[in-house]
Amino acid sequence: MGSRPYRRRLAWGAAALLAAGVAVPAAAFASDAGGGSDVPALSAGHGAKKAKNVILLIGDGMGDSEITLARDYTVGAAGRLNMDKFPLTGAYTTYSVDKDGKPDYVTDSAASGTGWATGKKTVNGRISKTPGTDKAMPTILELAQKNGLATGSVTTAELTDATPAVLASHATDRSCQGPADMKACPADTVAKGGPGSIAEQSVNHKVDVLLGGGKARFDQKVTEGRFAGRTVTQQAETLGYQVVTDAKGLQNAKPGKPVLGLFADGNVPVEWTGKPAAQGGTEPQRCVTSNPERKAGTPDLAAQTRKALQLLEGKQKGAGSKKGFFLQVEGASIDKRDHAADPCGQIGETAALDRAVKVARAYAAQHPDTLVVTTADHGHSSQIVPLEAAPPGLSSTLVTNEGQQLKVNYSTNTPGKSQEHTGTEVRIAAQGPQAERVLGVTDQTELFTTIRTALALR
C-alpha cells in the first residue's frame, strides 16, 4: 500500500521529464495493474523530431464511456484494451462553431473531422470549408500529397461519410456524397465550376488507398464534366485504381497503383449483434459475435489496416521514396450503433477498432519513426449506470466476459428518436515522434498541427 502513492508521483514526474525531452528509466512506468503503458513503445521514437509516417485512428463517437463499456465487457474492469496502452494520453475539446465563428458546443462528425483535417473550426455539416464564406481549406492529406507522401483512408462507414470525406474533399454539406446527391451543394457541382461530389473528389485526389463501404455512391453516374456518363467507379478505374470488393480482392491488390476497396453498398455491416436497449431495460444478455447481414469475405478493420500499411509502404519503396505516408483509420459504427442505442453493435465495433490499434502499434514497434494517434471525433450517449437504476430512457443489461452484469443507459433523446452526440472532451493518446503534444487538454484543431509538425509538412 505504501508504495502506490510513490509510484503515482514517479509516473507523473516521468511524464513531465518526457515532455521536457529527458530520458526516463523504464522502471518509472511500472503499472500496478500490469496493463498500463508499455515501455518499448514509449522509448521507440521518443526524442525524434520528425516522423516518417503517421497513423491516425478515429473511433467515431468513442468517448470515455464507450471505451469503458468495451473494456468492461471484453477484458474486464481491471483489464486494458490496446488503445489503453499508449504511453502518452491527454484530452481534447470538440466543439464546432456557427457561421460567425461562435461556439456550437455539440459537434457533428463533419465539423469535428474538419477540425483535425484543416486545423480550423467550421459549422456542423460542412466538409473542410470555412464556416462563413464556404471556401475550401487545405487538408492534412492534401498537404501530405503535396510533400510527396503516400496517403490512405480506411473506414467501416461509406467512404463518402463525413470522417473520411474531410481528408480528400470540400463540400458545403456532408450529404453531397455522390453525383445524384448534390441538392445541398449547388455551387460544388462540376457544372458550376465546383469539384463535384465527395465520391468524385475522393478518386480525383488519387488517394493511394481508399477502403470502406459506399459502393452504391460510387456506382452513381457522373452527369457533368470529363467523366459524364460513367459511374464514379469507372472514373476511378480510368484514373488507374484497382477496384476490389472483398477480402480476396484486397489481398491480391498490388502496390504501385491506387486501390479503391468497396466492401458494402452502404456502411459496412457491424460485427456483433444483440438486443437494442429498451424502455424499462432488457433481460441480461450476452452479445452475439456474428451478424448475418455481414457478407462472407468482408475484411475486418484490422485486416484492412494491415493491408493499407503494406500498400502504402510498398508504394514508397517502388517509387524509391523515403518520404513515408499518412493513413487515417476510422471505426465508424461505434457512433452509428450509439445513435441506435445498440450496445452490442457498439461494443463489437469498438473491439474491431481496438484490433486495428494493435496492428498500428505493431507496425510502429518495427518502424519507430511512426507517430500513432488514437482519438475520437466527439462523445456520445452511452452511460454505465448502477443495476438498480431505472433510467427514463432506453437501457440494456449485459453479462460481461467476467460473468458480471452491467447496465448501459441511453437517455440523450426520447425513446424512438436517434440518440445524440455530447459536447464532452474526449481522449487522445499517442506514441512516437511529437507524441508529447497530446498531453494535457488541447483542442481538436491542434491535432492538425501535431501531424503537420511531425511530418514537417510545408
N, C-alpha and C positions, 0 to 999 in steps of 0.2 A: 504494500500500500504506500509506504513512504517514498518509493522511487517514482511513482507515477507523476506527481507534480513536477519533479525534476526533469523527467523525460519530456513533458509538455513544454517546459521552459526551454529545454535543449532544442526541441524541434522548431519552436518559434525563433530561437536565436539562429539556428541553422538556416531557416528561410530568409532571415534578414541578411545573413552573410552571403547567401546565394545571390540575392538581388544585388548585392554590392560587388559581386564578382569574386568573392573569396572562396577558396577551396574548403569544403566541409567534409569531415571524416564520415565514413559510411555509418558508423555506429550512431551518429546523430539522428538517423532516420529509422531507427528500430521502431517497430509497432507492437504495442501490447497485444493487439488482436491478431497479429500475424497476417493481416490482409491489406496493409497500407501501401504507401508509395514504394516502388522497388528502386533500389539504389542504382543499379546499372542504367536504368532509363534516365535517372537524374543526372548522372555524370556524363552520359552519352550526349555529345553535342553542346554541353554547357560550356560557356566561355567563348564559343564561336559566335561571331557577329553576323555571319551571313549563312542562310540556309540555301541548299541547292534545290530542295523540294519542300512543298507544303501540302499536307493532307488535312483538310478541314472536314470534320464530321458533325453534321447537324441533326439533332433529334427534334423534329418539328413538334412543338408543344410539350417538350420534355423538361418540365420544371422539376424542382426538387421532390415534389410529391410523386410524380411519375417515376422518377429514378428510385425513390424509396419503395414504392409499390412493387416494382420489378425486382428489386433486391430482396425484399422480404419474401416474395413468392418463390423466387427461383433459387437463391443461395442462402436465404435466412437472414434474420435481423443482424447477426454478427458477421455475416459473410461480406464479401466485396465483389462487385462487378469489375469487369476490365476497365470500365470508364472511371471507377473509383480509384484506380491505381496510378493515375498521373501524379508526378511529383509536385506540380505546382497548380494550385486551384484558387480561383477568385470568383467574383460575380460581376455581371454587367446589367445595366439598366436597358430597357427595351422599348421605351415609348416612341410613338410616331409624332407627327406634327400636323396642324391644319394648313390651309393654303397660305396663311400669314406667318407660318413658322412657329406658332404657339403650340405647347404640348398637347397631344392627344394621348391620354395615359394608358390606353389599351391598344396595342398594335395588332395588325394582321400580318400574315407572312410576307406579303408583297413589300410593305413598308419596312418591316424588320430586315428582310433579306437585302433590300436596297441599302440599309444602313451599313452592313459589313461589306457589301459588294462595291459601294462607292465612297464610303466614309461620310455620307450626308444623309440627313433625315428627309423623309418625304411623307406624303399623305397616304392613308390606308388605301389599298387597291392599286397603287401605281408601281410600275416596274422600272427602276433605275432611271427615273426622270424627276426633275425638280418639282417641288410642291406647288409653287405659284405660277411659274412660266411654262411648265410642261416641256422642258428641254432635256435632251439626253445627257446623262452624266457618265463619264468613263468608268468602267468596272474593273475590278481586280483581275478578272480573266482577260479582259482586253489589254490591260497593261502587261500581263504575263506574256500574251501572244506578241505584243509589240517588242518585248525584250527577248524574244526567241525561245521562250519556254513552251513545252508541250502542255496541253490543258485537257481536263476531263471533268465530267459531271455525271454522277450516278445517283439515282433516286428510286424509291419504291412508289412514287406518285407518277402521274403523267409527266413527261419531260417538259411539257409546256406549263406545268403548275408553277406557282409563284416562286418557290425557293430555287429550283434550277433556272427559272426564267430570268432572274435578276442578274445572272452572270453573263448571258450571251444575247440579251435582247433589251429593248427600250420600248415600253408601251404605256399609253395613257391609262389603261385599265387592264388588270390581270385576266379579265375574261376573254381578251382578244388572242386566243390560243392558236387557232387555225385560220386559214383563209376564209372560211364560212362564218367566223366568229368575230367579225370586225365592227359590229354595230357601235360599240362604245369607243372606238378608236378611229374615227373618220380621217383624221389628219395623218394617221400612221399607215394608211393604205398605200400600196405602190402607185395607184392611180393619182394620188395626191402628192407624190414625191417622197412618201414615207418608206420605212424599211420593211413593211409588211407585217404579217402575224408573227407571234412568238415562235411557232414551228419553223416558218421560213427563215427568220433571223438566226435561229439556232444553227441550222445547217449552213447558211450563208457565212456564218462566222468561222466555219471549218474547225470547230472544236474537235480535238483528236479522238476523244472518247465520249459518247453520249449513250448512257444506258438507263433504261427505265420503262415506264408504261407510256400510254398515249398513242398507240398505233392508229386509232381512229382519227386523231387530229392530223397525223402525217399522211393519212390516206385521203384527206380532203384535197380537192383540185385547186390549184393556183389559178386565179382568174385574170391576173394582170401581170405585165412585165415579161421578162425573158423566158420564164418557165410557165407561162399561161397555157392551160390545157393539160398540164401534167400534175400528178399528185406531188405533195411535198416529199414523199418517199422517193419518187422518181427523180425529183430535183436533187435529193441527196446522192442518189446513185450517179447522176450526171456530174456531180461535184467530186466524185471519187470515193464516196462512202461504201464500205462493206456493210450491208444491212443484214442483221441477224434477228431471229425471233425466238430462239430457245437456247438452252444451256449448251447443246451440242454445237450449234452455230457459233455461239460465243467462244467456246473452247477452240474452235477452228480458225477464229479470226487472227489475222497476222499483223504484226507491227508494220508501220510504214505507210499504211493507208488509213484514213479515219474510219471509225466504227460507229454505227448507229444501231443500238440494240433496242428493240421494241417488244417487250415481253407480255403485254396485255393491251387490249383495246383501250381501256381506261387506266385507272390506278391498278397497280399490281395487287391481286387479292392477298389478304393478310395470311400469316402462317397459322395463327391459333384462332379457335372459336370457343364460344361458350354462351351462356345466357346473359343478355344485357341486364344492366341494373333496372330495377323496377320500383314503383312506389310501394312502400312497406317492406322492401328488400326481397331477396331471393333465398331459397334454401341453400345451405352451404354447398359449394360446387368446386370441382377440380376442372381446370381448363382442358380443352381437347387440343392436342398439339398437332392438328391437321386441319385442312379446310378443303372440302370437296370442290369449291369454286376455284381453287388454285390449280392450274393445269400442270400435268406431269411435264417435266422438262423446264420448269420455270426456275432460273438460278436464284439462289437466295442472295441477300445483300453482301454477305461475306465473300461469296464466290465472285460476284460482280466486282467487288473491291479488289480482290486478288488479281483478277484478270485485267482490270483497269490499270493497276500498277505495272503489271507485266507489259502491257501495250505501250504505256507512256514511257517506261524505261527503255523498251525496245526501239521506240521511235527515235529517242535521243541517241542511242548507240548507232542506229542505222544512219542517222544524219551526221554522225561524228561530232555531236554537240555535247558539251559538258554543262549546259545551262539548266538542266533539271525540268521540273514540272510543277503545276498547281492542279490539285484534284479536290473536288468537293463531293462528299458522300452524304446523302440525306436519308434518314429513316422517317418517311413522311407520314405514315399512318398511325403513329403514336397520337398525333393530333387528330386525325380523322376518326379514330375509334374513341378518343376522348369526347369529341363532339357528339358521338352516338351513344355515350355512356356505356361502352362495351369494354369492361375491364380486361377480359381475356384477350381480345384482339389487341388492345393497347399494350398489355404486358408482353405478348408474343413479339410485337414489333420493336419494343424496347430491347428485348433479348436479342433480336436479329441485329439491331444496330450495335449492340454490345459485342457481338461476334465480329462485326466489321471493325470495331475499335481494336479488337485483338489482332486482326490482320494488319491494321495500320501500325500498331506498336511493334509487331514482329518485324515489319519492314524497316521501321526506324531503328530497331536494335541492330540490324545489319547495315543500315545507312544512317549513321548518327548525324549527318548533315541535313536531316529531315526534321522540320517542325511539324508536330502533330497537335492539332487543337480539336477538342470536342466541346460542344456547347448546344444551346437551344435557340430558337428564334423568339420564343415567348413562353410564358407559363400557361397552364391550363387548369381544368376544373376538378380533377380527381383529388379527393382528400381521404386519408386514412382516419377513421373515427372509431371510438370505443364500440365494442359489440353491443352494449346496452343502449347506444344512441338510437334515436328514432328521427332520422333526418326528414325534413318536409319534402325533399325532392326524391331523387332516384338513388337506390343503394343496392349493393350486392355483397354477399358474404362468400369469401373464398376459403378454400382449405389449402394452405401453403405446402411447399415441399418439406417443411418441418413438421407437418401434421397439425398445425395450429390454425385456428380460424382468424380471419382478418376481414373487417368490414370497410368497404370503399364507398364513398358518397359523391354524388354529382348534383350540385344544387346551385349552379350559376345561371340557370334559367328554369322556367316552369316545365314540368313533365310534358313530353310531347314536342318540345322545341329543342333545337340544337343547343348543346351546352357551349359555354362561351370561353374565350381566352381570358386570362387575367393579366393585370398590369405589373405583376411582381418582377423583381430582378431574377435572373437565372444563373446557373452555374456556368463557368468557363474554366477549362483545365487544359494544360499543355505540357509538352516536353520538347526539348531540342533548342536550337538557336532562337533567341529572343523570347523564349517561353516565359521568362520572368515578367514580361509586360502584361500578363493576365492577372498578376497578383493584385489584391485589394479590390475595390469597387470601381469599375470603369464603365464606359458606355459602349453600346453595341457598335457604334461608328468607329471606335478605337481599334476594333479587330481588323478593319481595313488597313489601318496604319501599321499594326503589328505585322501583318502578312507582307505589306509593301516594304517595310523596313527589313524584314527577314530575308526577302528575296532581292533586296536592293533594286527595286523596280523604279525606273525613271519615266 
